[in-house]
Amino acid sequence: MRKRLDFLSRHFLRRIAIGYRLISAFILVSLLPLLISGLLAYGETSRATQDKVRAYSVQVVQQISQNLLLRMEKIEDTSEALALSEKMQRLLADYYSGDADASAAARNSAARVLLDTYGALTYVNQKYLLDRDRQVIDPQIFAPLASSIGRVAEEAPELTGRGWWTLYHAGHGQKSLAMLREVRFTANNRPAGVLFVGVHPSYFFDIFRGADLGYGASISIVDASDGAVVVQSRESSASQADPALLGGITESLAQGRDSDFIAYVGADKTPYYAAIARLPHTSWWVASITPSDRLNADTRSVRDKIIAIGLVCFAVSLLLSALISRSISVPLQRLVAAMKEAGSGDTTVRVEQHGNDEIAVLSRKFNEMAGKLQQNREVLEEQVRLRTRELERANRKLEALSATDGLTGVANRRRFDEALANEMRRAVRSGQSLALLMLDVDYFKKYNDRYGHLAGDECLRIVARVLQKSSRRATDLVARYGGEEFSVIIAECDTTQALQQAENICQAIFELKLPHADSPFGYISASIGVAVLLPDEHTAPEQMVRIADQALYHAKYQGRNRVVLGSDATQGL
């Protein structure tokens, strides 16, 4: 008997292409689990089917809940950063300052601050700042809209910590999701106002599109506090959740469950299954609702087909699958063993070649591959060395980019801080003085307002080029300190040299004759503060920056377009 099996599996079947054998094995052997599952399905009840669906659908709504939370947290994080930002704190401080002009300016700039933060977010369709009395800080907003937004803010619970989300009817039948976050003064933690951010429901639609559970299932977000349907995956005019579904959510909430699988009979007398998951930090629940008759009908149909096919083919598949498996597994096991030896470093291993099928072809190709393995390894090692050198070059380029200001092409603030600390340590060792120039373009904000930001950017680039031309030594560093401020570090430089170079820069910028109608000089000019120190090991870089910055302030105070030498005395200005 064994000899006959060996003949069939190792000789006769080896004459047949492996593809046909694998197809036959797939068709026949796969019928066995189908038959077993069909027999088990006869003994299963609708409860067993419900349990199978429960695990998957609950996982899906939990994942959707997490994805929704991530998107909501993205908006909350953006709003938190804005609330804590210096420009928002300054705006609200001006608003409450009691100065009529400052308060009016704050009202006028509120919309621009919000637009700077949310303008690039296409899914944000409304953005407003409200004061402590829940009044919109925007002089151009329509009164009915301001009143509607104020009512939403007044209905919100106490806003502490995280943002609060609610459904907001924006008018003309449109719905938006609104996020409200309290703004507090960072100096004393007192309430300063409320951020109101309206988000279009389409921001969440694509999460639902990739979560089709089949069986006519629909996914929606339900507010457990009032039963409102916040977002739904299918077109529907229903604005309220089914009362029976809402009752199931309330029961799960009372039992302390954040996710559940419930059965209920809807208002249309149709039984449904619903997988629900709570959206953390909100009263919203994600619900996947499936009609029970669709689910059970598919289960019965699949069960009947499995049983019918399995009974017919079970006997044949049992015998043929064993023969086909043996014809494939024995030569493959030999090939795998040879591959393991080759993988351990033995490139002399070879595989016996019998038959004309694909495994025989693999055996021959393996033998050829083993002979070329060493050669390929050497080639690969050479390629790795080449790639490593390319990666090192790319890393050097990346490092240079990370230290460069993208607008002007000079060093950025990060590079400036590093260079100043290094130069001060070098000056301590060499005993030579170190000079720092702090330059500010005069009336630059007025220049931006009159000529536009593109012209302002070009002005900064021109000034940067003047600074680079004036810094001829390799050790000099020109950096953009921030906004319209630039800095120049000059090593081994005394006071006379530093002042002369600063005067040359100031004159060179003015001689560019860049028109500036809002400047009393008529052209672009610059003020420069100069700090020259002979540092010791106790001198901090911040001290030198402070001296130069105070000198710059003094230059502006004296009328701008000039150079002022700073010292420790100027710190008291």
TILUM-200086 format. One record per residue (C-alpha): residue in three letters; x, y, z. Coordinates in steps of 0.2 Angstrom, whole numbers, plus 5000, padded with zeros to 4 digits. Example, Ala and Ser with C-alpha at 12.3 -4.5 7.8 and 13.67 -1.06 7.14 Angstrom:
BEGIN
Ala506249785039;Ser506849955036;
//
This chain:
BEGIN
Met500050005000;Arg501450125004;Lys502350084988;Arg500750134978;Leu500550294988;Asp502350334984;Phe502150304966;Leu500550414965;Ser501250554975;Arg503150554970;His503050494952;Phe501350504944;Leu500750674951;Arg502550754949;Arg502150744930;Ile500750864932;Ala501151044933;Ile501151114951;Gly499851244946;Tyr498551114942;Arg498951024958;Leu498751174969;Ile497151224960;Ser496451044963;Ala497051054981;Phe496251224984;Ile494551174976;Leu494451004985;Val495351035002;Ser494451195005;Leu492751105004;Leu493151005020;Pro493051165032;Leu491551225022;Leu490651055026;Ile491151065044;Ser490551245046;Gly488951205037;Leu488651055049;Leu489051175064;Ala487851305056;Tyr486351185057;Gly486551185076;Glu486851375078;Thr485451485083;Ser485251665079;Arg486151705095;Ala487751625089;Thr487651735073;Gln487351885083;Asp488851845094;Lys489951835078;Val489352005072;Arg489552085089;Ala491452065090;Tyr491752135073;Ser490452275073;Val490952335090;Gln492752335085;Val492352445070;Val491352575080;Gln492652575093;Gln493952615079;Ile492852745071;Ser492652825088;Gln494552835090;Asn494752905073;Leu493453035076;Leu494253075093;Leu495953095084;Arg495153225071;Met494253315085;Glu495853325095;Lys496753395080;Ile495553545080;Glu495653555099;Asp497553555099;Thr497553695086;Ser496353795097;Glu497353765112;Ala498953825104;Leu497953985098;Ala497254015115;Leu498954005123;Ser499854105109;Glu500554275113;Lys499554355099;Met497954295107;Gln498454345124;Arg498954515119;Leu497354535109;Leu496254495124;Ala497354605135;Asp497054755123;Tyr495254715122;Tyr494954725141;Ser496254865144;Gly494955005146;Asp495855095132;Ala494555135119;Asp495755135104;Ala496654975110;Ser494954885112;Ala494354945095;Ala496054885087;Ala495854715096;Arg494054695089;Asn494654735072;Ser496154615072;Ala495154465080;Ala494554405063;Arg496354405056;Val497054315071;Leu495754175068;Leu495954175049;Asp497854155051;Thr497553995062;Tyr496053915053;Gly496153985036;Ala497053835029;Leu495853715037;Thr494553695023;Tyr493453595035;Val493253745047;Asn491853845041;Gln491553965055;Lys492754035068;Tyr492354175081;Leu493054245097;Leu491854285111;Asp492254385127;Arg491854335145;Asp490054395142;Arg489854275127;Gln489854425115;Val490654395098;Ile492254505096;Asp491954555078;Pro491254725073;Gln490754665056;Ile489654505061;Phe487854505057;Ala486854535073;Pro485754375071;Leu487254265068;Ala488154345083;Ser486554315094;Ser486454135088;Ile488254095092;Gly488154185109;Arg486654075113;Val487653915109;Ala489053975121;Glu487854015135;Glu487053845133;Ala488753765135;Pro489253685152;Glu490753755162;Leu492153755150;Thr493753695159;Gly495153595151;Arg494553515135;Gly493553585121;Trp491653555121;Trp490753495106;Thr488953515101;Leu487853515086;Tyr487553695079;His486253745066;Ala487053875056;Gly485553935047;His484753895030;Gly484553715035;Gln486353685037;Lys487153595052;Ser488953615058;Leu489853535072;Ala490453675085;Met491953665096;Leu491953785111;Arg493553815121;Glu493853935135;Val495254055134;Arg496154105150;Phe497454235153;Thr499154145156;Ala499754275168;Asn498354245181;Asn497254105174;Arg495754215174;Pro494354185160;Ala494754295145;Gly493454225132;Val492854085122;Leu493454015105;Phe492053955094;Val492553845079;Gly491253775067;Val491753615058;His490853545042;Pro490153375045;Ser491053315029;Tyr492653325039;Phe492053155047;Phe491153075032;Asp492752985024;Ile492952895041;Phe491252815038;Arg491552775019;Gly492952655023;Ala491852555036;Asp490552475026;Leu489952325037;Gly488752255024;Tyr486952195027;Gly486252365024;Ala487152435040;Ser487152625043;Ile488352715054;Ser487952875063;Ile488452985078;Val487053015091;Asp487053135105;Ala486453045120;Ser485953205129;Asp484553255117;Gly484453115104;Ala485053225090;Val485853135075;Val487553235073;Val488253145058;Gln487652995047;Ser488352895034;Arg486852895022;Glu485653025015;Ser484253045028;Ser483053175033;Ala483053105051;Ser483653225064;Gln483253125079;Ala483852945084;Asp482552805086;Pro481952815104;Ala482252635106;Leu484052655101;Leu484252805113;Gly483552695127;Gly484852565124;Ile486252695124;Thr485552765140;Glu485552595148;Ser487352555143;Leu487852725150;Ala486952685166;Gln487952525167;Gly489552615164;Arg489952535147;Asp490852635134;Ser490452505120;Asp489052385118;Phe487952275107;Ile486152295108;Ala484552235100;Tyr482952345099;Val481352365089;Gly481252525080;Ala479852645078;Asp479452555061;Lys479252395070;Thr480852325062;Pro482052235074;Tyr483852295073;Tyr485552255080;Ala486652405085;Ala488452415089;Ile488852565099;Ala490352655106;Arg490552815116;Leu491552955109;Pro492752995124;His492453165133;Thr490853195124;Ser488953145126;Trp489153075108;Trp488952885103;Val489452805087;Ala488152685081;Ser488152545068;Ile486352495065;Thr485952335055;Pro484252265051;Ser484152085059;Asp483152015045;Arg484552055032;Leu485851985043;Asn484951815047;Ala484451795029;Asp486251795023;Thr486751685036;Arg485451555032;Ser485851565013;Val487751545016;Arg487451395028;Asp486351305016;Lys487551325001;Ile489051265012;Ile488051105017;Ala487551064999;Ile489251084992;Gly490151005006;Leu489150845006;Val489450814988;Cys491350834988;Phe491850785005;Ala492350605001;Val493350644985;Ser494250794993;Leu494850695008;Leu495850564997;Leu496450684984;Ser497050814996;Ala498150695005;Leu498950634988;Ile499150814982;Ser499850874998;Arg501150734998;Ser501750764980;Ile502050944985;Ser502650945003;Val504050815001;Pro505150894988;Leu504751064995;Gln505351005012;Arg507050955004;Leu507151124995;Val506751215011;Ala508151115021;Ala509351155007;Met508951345008;Lys509151345027;Glu510951275025;Ala511351405011;Gly510651535023;Ser511851485037;Gly513251515025;Asp513551345016;Thr513451384998;Thr514051214992;Val512351134996;Arg511351064981;Val509650994979;Glu509150834970;Gln508250864953;His506850744949;Gly505350764938;Asn504850904926;Asp503651014936;Glu503951184944;Ile504851114959;Ala506151034948;Val506351204940;Leu506551284957;Ser507851154962;Arg508951184946;Lys508751374949;Phe509251354967;Asn510851264962;Glu511251404950;Met510851534963;Ala511951444976;Gly513451464964;Lys513151644962;Leu512751684980;Gln514551744985;Gln514751854969;Asn513051934973;Arg513551964991;Glu515052054986;Val514052164974;Leu512752194987;Glu514052245000;Glu514852374987;Gln513052444984;Val512852465003;Arg514452565004;Leu513852674990;Arg512152704997;Thr512952735014;Arg514052875007;Glu512552944997;Leu511552945014;Glu512953035023;Arg512953175009;Ala511053185010;Asn511153205029;Arg512453345027;Lys511253435015;Leu509853415027;Glu510853475041;Ala511253635031;Leu509453665027;Ser508953645045;Ala510053795050;Thr509553905035;Asp508154035035;Gly506953985021;Leu506554165016;Thr508154255016;Gly509454105014;Val510454165029;Ala510654075045;Asn509154045055;Arg508854085074;Arg509353905079;Arg511053925070;Phe511254095077;Asp511054035095;Glu512353885092;Ala513554005083;Leu513554135096;Ala513854005110;Asn515253935100;Glu516054105096;Met515954155115;Arg516854005120;Arg518154025107;Ala518354215112;Val518654155130;Arg520054035125;Ser520854165113;Gly520654315124;Gln519954415109;Ser518454525110;Leu516854475101;Ala515554595092;Leu513754575089;Leu512654685078;Met510754685080;Leu509854765065;Asp508054805063;Val507254875047;Asp506455045051;Tyr504555055050;Phe504454885042;Lys502654855047;Lys502155015038;Tyr503054955023;Asn502154785024;Asp500454875026;Arg500754985011;Tyr501754874998;Gly501054705003;His501954555011;Leu502754494995;Ala503654664994;Gly504054645012;Asp504854475009;Glu505854544995;Cys506454685005;Leu507054565019;Arg508054465005;Ile508854624999;Val509354675017;Ala510054495019;Arg511154505004;Val511854675010;Leu512354595026;Gln513154455018;Lys514154565006;Ser514754665021;Ser515354505031;Arg516854455021;Arg517754345034;Ala517354165034;Thr517054175053;Asp515754305052;Leu513954245053;Val512354335046;Ala510754265054;Arg508854315053;Tyr508454335072;Gly506554355069;Gly505354455059;Glu506254605052;Glu507754585064;Phe509454525058;Ser511054485068;Val512854485063;Ile514254395074;Ile515954465071;Ala517454365079;Glu519054455085;Cys518354625082;Asp518654785093;Thr517354925096;Thr518055035082;Gln517954895069;Ala516254845074;Leu515555025073;Gln516355055056;Gln515554895049;Ala513854935057;Glu513955115049;Asn514455035032;Ile512954925033;Cys511755065038;Gln512355175024;Ala512355025011;Ile510454995015;Phe509955175014;Glu510955194997;Leu509855054990;Lys508555184988;Leu507155064991;Pro505555184991;His504655185008;Ala503255325007;Asp502755295026;Ser504555325032;Pro505155505036;Phe506755455027;Gly505755415011;Tyr506755255009;Ile507055095018;Ser508355115032;Ala508955015047;Ser509355045065;Ile510854945072;Gly511354905090;Val513154855093;Ala513854755107;Val515754725110;Leu516254615124;Leu517854525130;Pro516954375137;Asp517454265151;Glu516854095157;His515454175167;Thr514754275152;Ala513154205145;Pro512654235127;Glu510954305133;Gln511954445141;Met512754495124;Val511054485115;Arg510254595129;Ile511654735127;Ala511454735108;Asp509554735109;Gln509554875121;Ala510754975110;Leu509554935095;Tyr508155005106;His509155165109;Ala509455185091;Lys507655185087;Tyr507255295102;Gln508555425095;Gly507655425078;Arg508155275069;Asn509355255054;Arg510855255065;Val512055145074;Val512155145093;Leu513555065104;Gly512854965118;Ser513654925135;Asp513154865152;Ala512455035155;Thr511155025141;Gln510254885150;Gly509355005161;Leu508655105146;
//
